[in-house]
């Protein structure tokens, strides 16, 4: 009999070529599945995640599920997995769940955060965890621009041209931008996000904050439904999958 387990995991993405298995590359999925195979005496155990993250992107609350014939209590799973996983992946919780649960298809929303480091000089200890941007930014202008992004829109202009998803309508419930000393944080909560969507939103908002665009231009960019009208894609190291909602 197979049991389905739901896990919340955190990882430092700087040492990975992304979440998903890729030939000859170190990924979160391949590392996790290798540990599960050891626990199951060589039998392969596949994991499914709430979504993929790119190379260098981090996760505080990625959700995965897997099926196993082992019936272990929650704390035993957590201890066993954390003792065998590499230091840059950590299991926060494991729980036995309904066999119908799916980490990706049952997700009702996600929260992402993006961090910008604004010091004049780069900090080598921040380089994998925040995007160094040493130029002036208007937090007020960026927050004004966010008002045009809230609600339900076609976000074609704010996703990678390489995406194969046809329906690009998503709902963003919350965007908050704040600054504490030299760290600027962006918080996005929505029912789903397209490929590179958060990073393109951040890149465009930076252009607003630096005075290259006006806040109201966001409305026009949305209406164009074409990637070429939005800003640059912000680097991956500042992005965190913070939480998945069910």
TISE-337740 format. One record per residue (C-alpha): x, y, z; residue in one letter; residue number from 1. Coordinates in steps of 0.5 Angstrom, whole numbers. Each point is the difference from the previous one (the first is absolute). Layout:
# residues N
> X/Y/Z/type/seq
> X/Y/Z/A/NUM
...
# end
This chain:
# residues 246
> X/Y/Z/type/seq
> 0/0/0/X/1
> 3/7/-2/X/2
> -1/6/5/X/3
> 0/7/-3/X/4
> 5/5/4/X/5
> 0/8/-1/X/6
> 6/3/2/X/7
> 2/8/1/X/8
> 7/1/-2/X/9
> 5/5/0/X/10
> 6/1/-4/X/11
> 6/5/-2/X/12
> -1/0/-8/X/13
> 7/3/-1/X/14
> 3/-7/-1/X/15
> -5/-3/-4/X/16
> -2/0/-8/X/17
> -7/1/2/X/18
> -5/-4/4/X/19
> -2/-5/-6/X/20
> 5/-6/-2/X/21
> 5/1/-6/X/22
> 5/-4/-3/X/23
> 7/0/4/X/24
> -2/6/4/X/25
> -2/1/7/X/26
> -7/1/2/X/27
> -4/0/6/X/28
> -5/-5/-3/X/29
> 6/-5/-2/X/30
> 3/1/7/X/31
> -6/-1/4/X/32
> -2/-6/-4/X/33
> 7/-3/1/X/34
> -1/0/7/X/35
> -7/-3/0/X/36
> 3/-6/-5/X/37
> 5/-1/6/X/38
> -6/-1/5/X/39
> -3/-4/-5/X/40
> 6/-5/-1/X/41
> 1/2/-7/X/42
> -8/1/-2/X/43
> -1/6/-4/X/44
> -5/5/3/X/45
> -2/6/-4/X/46
> -2/7/4/X/47
> -5/5/-3/X/48
> 1/7/2/X/49
> -5/6/0/X/50
> 4/3/-6/X/51
> 7/1/-2/X/52
> 6/5/2/X/53
> 5/2/-5/X/54
> 8/0/1/X/55
> 2/4/6/X/56
> -7/1/3/X/57
> -2/-2/7/X/58
> -6/-3/4/X/59
> -2/1/7/X/60
> -6/-4/-1/X/61
> 0/-4/-6/X/62
> -5/-6/0/X/63
> 1/-7/-2/X/64
> -4/-6/0/X/65
> 2/-7/-1/X/66
> -3/-7/1/X/67
> 4/-6/4/X/68
> -2/-7/3/X/69
> 4/3/6/X/70
> -5/2/6/X/71
> 5/4/5/X/72
> -3/5/5/X/73
> 1/7/-2/X/74
> 7/2/4/X/75
> 3/-7/-3/X/76
> -1/3/-7/X/77
> 3/7/2/X/78
> 6/-3/4/X/79
> 2/-5/-6/X/80
> -1/4/-5/X/81
> 4/6/3/X/82
> 5/-5/2/X/83
> 2/-2/-7/X/84
> -2/6/-4/X/85
> 6/5/-2/X/86
> 0/7/4/X/87
> -3/4/-5/X/88
> -7/-4/1/X/89
> -4/0/6/X/90
> -6/-4/1/X/91
> -5/5/5/X/92
> -6/-5/1/X/93
> -2/-7/-3/X/94
> -7/-2/1/X/95
> -4/-6/-3/X/96
> -6/3/-4/X/97
> -6/-3/-4/X/98
> 2/-4/-6/X/99
> -4/5/-5/X/100
> 5/6/2/X/101
> 4/3/-5/X/102
> 6/5/2/X/103
> -1/4/-7/X/104
> -7/-1/-2/X/105
> -3/1/7/X/106
> 3/7/1/X/107
> -4/6/1/X/108
> 5/5/0/X/109
> 7/2/1/X/110
> 4/5/3/X/111
> 7/3/-2/X/112
> 5/5/2/X/113
> 6/3/-3/X/114
> 5/4/3/X/115
> 4/6/-2/X/116
> 7/2/3/X/117
> 1/7/-1/X/118
> 7/2/4/X/119
> 5/4/-5/X/120
> 5/-6/1/X/121
> -2/-7/-2/X/122
> 0/-5/6/X/123
> 3/-7/-1/X/124
> -4/-3/5/X/125
> -7/2/-3/X/126
> 2/-1/-8/X/127
> -4/-7/0/X/128
> -6/3/4/X/129
> -1/7/-2/X/130
> 0/4/-7/X/131
> 6/5/1/X/132
> -3/7/-2/X/133
> 4/6/2/X/134
> -5/5/-3/X/135
> -5/5/3/X/136
> -7/-3/0/X/137
> -7/3/1/X/138
> -4/-5/5/X/139
> -6/4/-1/X/140
> 0/0/-8/X/141
> 1/-7/0/X/142
> -6/-1/5/X/143
> -4/4/-4/X/144
> 1/-4/-6/X/145
> -2/-6/4/X/146
> -7/2/0/X/147
> 0/-1/-8/X/148
> 2/-7/1/X/149
> -5/-2/6/X/150
> -6/-4/-2/X/151
> -1/-5/-6/X/152
> 4/2/-7/X/153
> 3/-4/-6/X/154
> 7/0/2/X/155
> 3/-1/-7/X/156
> 4/6/1/X/157
> 3/-3/6/X/158
> 2/-7/-2/X/159
> 6/-3/-3/X/160
> -1/-1/-8/X/161
> 2/-7/1/X/162
> -6/-2/4/X/163
> -5/-5/-3/X/164
> -6/2/4/X/165
> -5/2/-4/X/166
> -5/3/6/X/167
> 4/6/3/X/168
> -5/3/4/X/169
> 2/0/7/X/170
> -3/4/6/X/171
> 5/4/5/X/172
> -3/1/7/X/173
> 6/4/3/X/174
> 6/3/-2/X/175
> 4/4/6/X/176
> 7/3/-1/X/177
> 3/3/6/X/178
> 7/2/2/X/179
> 4/-1/6/X/180
> 7/3/0/X/181
> 4/-3/-6/X/182
> -5/-6/-1/X/183
> -6/1/-5/X/184
> -5/-5/0/X/185
> -6/-2/-5/X/186
> -6/-4/3/X/187
> -4/-3/-6/X/188
> -7/-4/2/X/189
> -4/-3/-5/X/190
> -4/-6/-3/X/191
> 6/-2/-5/X/192
> 6/3/-3/X/193
> 3/-2/-7/X/194
> 7/-1/-2/X/195
> 4/5/2/X/196
> -6/5/2/X/197
> 3/2/7/X/198
> 7/2/-3/X/199
> -3/4/-6/X/200
> -5/3/5/X/201
> 6/2/4/X/202
> 4/2/-6/X/203
> -5/5/-2/X/204
> -2/3/7/X/205
> 8/1/0/X/206
> -1/4/-6/X/207
> -6/4/3/X/208
> 4/1/6/X/209
> 6/3/-3/X/210
> -4/5/-4/X/211
> 1/-4/-7/X/212
> -8/-1/0/X/213
> -6/3/3/X/214
> -4/-4/4/X/215
> -6/1/-4/X/216
> 3/-3/-6/X/217
> -1/-7/3/X/218
> -7/0/-2/X/219
> 2/1/-7/X/220
> 5/-6/0/X/221
> -5/-4/3/X/222
> -5/2/-6/X/223
> 6/-2/-5/X/224
> 0/-7/2/X/225
> 7/-1/-3/X/226
> 7/-1/4/X/227
> 4/5/-4/X/228
> -4/6/4/X/229
> 2/-2/7/X/230
> 7/1/3/X/231
> 6/-5/1/X/232
> -1/-6/4/X/233
> 3/1/7/X/234
> 6/-5/2/X/235
> -2/-7/3/X/236
> 4/1/6/X/237
> -5/5/3/X/238
> -6/-5/-1/X/239
> -3/-4/6/X/240
> -6/-5/-1/X/241
> -3/2/7/X/242
> -6/-4/1/X/243
> -5/-4/-3/X/244
> -8/1/1/X/245
> -5/-6/0/X/246
# end
